[in-house]
């Protein structure tokens, strides 16, 4: 299987945890669903198309846990005016719009997030994404979660990856909890710092999400895991989300 | 409805402006200048879009994201006005969206969201899946950043709002700002998104004018007075090219001219703007570029001459 690797970074990022309460918390790295959308933006796919056209996708991601800070925003609370599907010339309209309301919310922003991604998607999109990334030709503007957080994508290369036999490997990427057995004793000896989180993995065109549990090492250090789902890509051992 | 010629190619721009003893973008809680973890002061894209919208409104253009006497824009009324002016009986679905996009320049520039009620068309149930329901703006601004270390200042004073002519009582007041800041924004106008939002070349050019003239005319709060546009560079890519640099303001370097520490800078007299990196980068990609247009404040000094092939915008003479 061929993987294309590229770097994803921005000055700030925000990958909203939809289940958050009063504050808008962020996932520390882009969920798989966000990455699908990102690839769709580069390719020029319409919204909700990536989860159809780009699946089955193999995606791996690596990166340090970003620093976060709180961004305060005054958010207009009112919904847009609901329009009827049909409006006639003769109908009456209210003289003015709805009362404007606003509320102060906190958003957790990631500071200088930077990730390495590996992707393998179905043809013809795989060849297309490789060309676009290499030549810095993005159809739509990719972003780091919010549209004003423009993302930068830096092509790193492409290479065949070998699926490894079941064994213990030092995994360089974020990995699903169910991909194998972490070697906790070695992790403890090496003082690795593991973060566990539940994140969106896939989404339907009706915006119904499925989630998965993932492990991430805070400083992107390799984590020993017994698994039969690892790939050797050049000198990296990666596991897909 | 008349077919609109949308943006003919990708555009990218860099915009620098400065502020003195003011707050370019206060957080909505304490109204202090916003700051990133590395100490850089930043300005949100919303703040800059507000300047553009306010300027368009001042010039008589209709704005979707508006707030007239505390009320949101009445969309239904807007559609009805259009129907009456154009002698049409009704409008449905995506035609409604087109009417609204044609009516509001800020929707074409920055995007919008429209929400529809469920209803019936020709007796059949209709679900609100109008295309497009949500528009990502064809124009995206990066967050603006102050391009040097800046000194925060707390300005304390009193204000007098007497309840009668003979009453002179006052109250303490304070506001927070920056002693001086040169702020850099960069942005991209995407020609593919423009096909959806119906952004035209003319709209883009008007936005550039609104950026430049709108910054100076802004003054709705005390802390926003005295902002001055300093540099605007617009890159027009050839049709069909999809390349872009991205964060153009990262290519700008400021060099102290007065010998003062950056935090003590008070005006453009204290520094020189070094555009060497951006000029080099543009030269490397010149085969993809149709033309470069720019305008500058007369008070700004540069470390290099502007390339001769770059064209002056003459933005002070433009009207929208």
Interface residues (C-beta under 8 A of the other chain):
Chain A: X11 X12 X44 X47 X67 X69 X71 X72 X73 X74 X78 X79 X80 X81 X82 X83 X84 X85 X86 X87 X88 X89 X91 X93 X94 X95 X96 X97 X98 X99 X100 X104 X111 X112 X132 X135 X136 X137 X138 X139 X140 X141 X143 X147 X148 X149 X150 X152
Chain B: X27 X28 X29 X34 X36 X37 X38 X44 X45 X46 X67 X68 X69 X70 X71 X72 X73 X74 X75 X76 X77 X79 X80 X83 X84 X88 X89 X90 X91 X92 X93 X96 X111 X112 X113 X114 X115 X116 X117 X118 X119 X120 X121 X126 X128 X130 X134 X136 X137 X140 X141 X142 X143 X145 X188 X190 X192 X193 X241 X242 X243 X244 X246 X247
